[in-house]
């Protein structure tokens, strides 16, 4: 368990990460969401139709959790509050709902929805271990739900930053961490974006190293040591390839009481497509 307090059922206090046991005990009072998306060409919705948790609603990364991709803004810029709200409303997810989200990649993708909801004050958590951790019934096919009314809430100030703020933060001696794999950080390979490397001055904090056996998060002490050994606290800026897997690091930090660091949403896909930005390798 990442946190001794994990699984509190009070909506305002729900931890960022909850276990399958907690979900099973609270299934009737939460909405479960499936957020699967892949970098290897597989289709997340097809995977959802083949198997998903009972009643889970599929949340599409491109239409609900991101705006149109482009140079500088990156592959997954944040949607407007209105687009985000409308997408959730169509899925029957109101402002007061408590939401538990999963994928099958250790929270690499699902963390984005959890992070977005928590930023606007809505109780949401990532299912520790994802789909593979669920030992209960599995459903197939689409889930039909009625739309609900929902109010669009603005993104709060200070929860995400742009490239200029990343530069200023590094210049002031602040920590900026890259959540991608070591080989992508070093620029040895780049399977998605047109240029390999990392933001000069950024350190490497691979999100996958938050995970242990069964794709579950490491114990709280291990996670805390992992972050604090690198000087990472709530003042840090975290990025990844496109502002998605970085949310895994952000939720892991919050789960062990290290506060809420900031997200560079454009991440490497934004930085590397801006001709005015330098690139570091190694």
Steps between C-alpha positions, in 0.01 A plus 500: 500500500645841409344671799381389840191718455421345163138424431325756717146513369429862590484653151710805578768283655520213253864418442654531154553122484260231626519121505277248325376393844393856577327529165315173556372622836388836359390407150143617547599854599760578231509531123765286334673626187718317250768716337703288264715644226814358344812624325540182293197544278251295700157653549395565859128483428536161333684372807222640719231322299683171540517523880438763765389534861123476551329825407824676413465797266762538228662844502673587175838668533483702179146636525446541876843529661689697236466778246627491143865402473751728336856635503600672824172412676586131475311178434255530790440863599235549765145541368299804593303459823183498290614214275614299800175563687279421199685174436450385859138611504429279197644210699269569793775636723376797701704748703437318827584147384791310652696347214742206491704464183710218356698389196716195434835680494569564866312828502707649219185627324223493761692734726421787263126493576562460874740795500258720303208425730700556817619838374142624484416359842314186394574180694682258272750218540714268292442126538826353626609222265240595241279255317731211588443553873123451474398145595124551473264475205602633159255637243514537122347748260401862546329638810197720433444785746284810513665838468489732801526872562850614586660838567829580330763604754811699402847354528648648817798732484839347562428131433666489159766703323629584153846473351609849606419417861703179470800702381460754781463227761818324391680832484403570859638164615165320508448133423341392173450125453446297183269200556597304190721193485877550542574419136250758377630756748858440383394535137602148402156428357183696430206291376238774501630853466712633210805590709679304772644636824379698800458850635846632595537497876219248560564185702356157422215360712355202306141449611535123454740490794211592730366150441590162641347154496178471302533857374405631844655806657797453730455539876475857627849506650656389173308755298586778743871413485489482121372857474682665788837353399463700179389816677148477362226671700187704433706774333620265225380495141431159347473415132501195272435443131166679478380584851338161565739256673640787709169489689604161638794669672282788616244265658769285660651811659166614631420153634798510737442855621753686286240743370398587148780582261427673170453347156663628183212398275676544164781281627758361259257489207456875537856597588662293224281649226593858590804599292599758759546240778840333555521122537726301731604135464691256714 
